[in-house]
């Protein structure tokens, strides 16, 4: 990614509510113009980060820097950020136009100007004909777009979105994801988007910050967090991943070998100096995604695979676009899941059949236990 | 699926049996204790009295007397103005209290709210005596003002007149104003306040543009509540009003008491009742229109 200007920085930020520590030593840098997603299960502290940036919660320790200046003590209404709340928080006694123009009214902008800018914002979110409706008369998706227009209109430096799509049904959520992404490209404003939905994060974000238990687990592009996890939590968080426990062997060129229950595997370790440096004999997981594994009748039919394992099929689960094949490698009790594109003939996979599994070195990574 | 849990069938049975009794009570009690007395008053207002004897033939004389006599309508008007003033004062004092209470966290909020409601458990007469001893010529208020040197002689402007009635009613009815306002403020979603601040509003701006408009239904409810309670009160004016603090409630009271003219008293009551219903309807309309928007 082209290096961009730094907008916002969290430095060793921590937050405790009484005895419970909800955020622990968080460092996060938000670049100007990016779409960054904070992803984590509920209780991971992701919303707390958003609320601290917005000014709704004060950090217990650490600094929040905007353009290099500490804004930790700045009250909510003096921060150049606007928020799209989870349940929209539209003012029920104001029309759509009134809601959207609220921020401008507060700033004392002239009436004619407010009218013009509200009209612009309404057409940006495709709600022009609903200006005089009240929030109670809107559908969930429409409320969502009003909340977005209201946040955009004051031209904030950063827009904070707190699980804004959680209340929408699946179909509408997909539409809104695309819509939000397009708006973000159009207005070129930085979006910080909090969600617990992995797919949502991957499909929308430029960068994803994965959180668990008040700590940042990994920050990286969607491809990074998906294919190159750095912690066990991240490796498990994006569904169905194969984690194979083993012990470090020696380095072999750029790769590191790991001795597992079904032989020695070769894993890529670029960008992971601690995996290069780890002492031989220590424990680690080899991680390989189920869709990265090839499945063939015999080992000779596998193409370009540094890692090969023979296994027995234990289950075949058809789930639409993909079919999940559960296998048990010989001499091991670790299940290996393989995800293949489905075919109409059911791929002639028989339970109990002997197959060869193979995957490339670059498709398997190491994470610490 | 029919999963049966022990004990449940009997309960559903009981629920299945009771509705007719509940329905009868729900309709019967109001009919018996409210509607029938009201209708009997309405009937009485068309009778007339000669000496101490009630004549049971229908007449409009009572209503004609109300309209033509120069006492009743002016007193009614002054009473209405007085009660509107009471409503305004209770809201003026009650709103800040409700706002403060609604802003508190946890147990403190409900303890203070309970304290506010304690006077409602006390005898009305005792409260009036207490207020009288504060407002009286030799009372706490006058002694305090003299002690501070603001006045030399005890003031008489708070003794046995309409001012005294106004202050006493206000003091007595403040809890009834605080409660509806408190409830409307409590129901206000916190995230609306956050959204307002997020969009750049100061606390004052948030109050003026979000909190106040959204608590208006509570204010209207409080006003109609207090107005209705104040206009029907005859005891307070009787005890702190003296000769000049004459209100409509006292006139009705005197018709049923000293004058022993039940038909005329009933006619006055019917008029008051109509007024109260109008006040409630207006309050309801206005409160709803604002709330739904």
Interface residues (C-beta under 8 A of the other chain):
Chain A: X54 X55 X56 X75 X76 X77 X81 X82 X83 X85 X87 X89 X90 X91 X92 X93 X102 X103 X105 X106 X107 X134 X136 X150 X154
Chain B: X189 X191 X192 X194 X195 X196 X197 X198 X199 X200 X201 X202 X205 X209 X210 X213 X214 X290 X292 X293
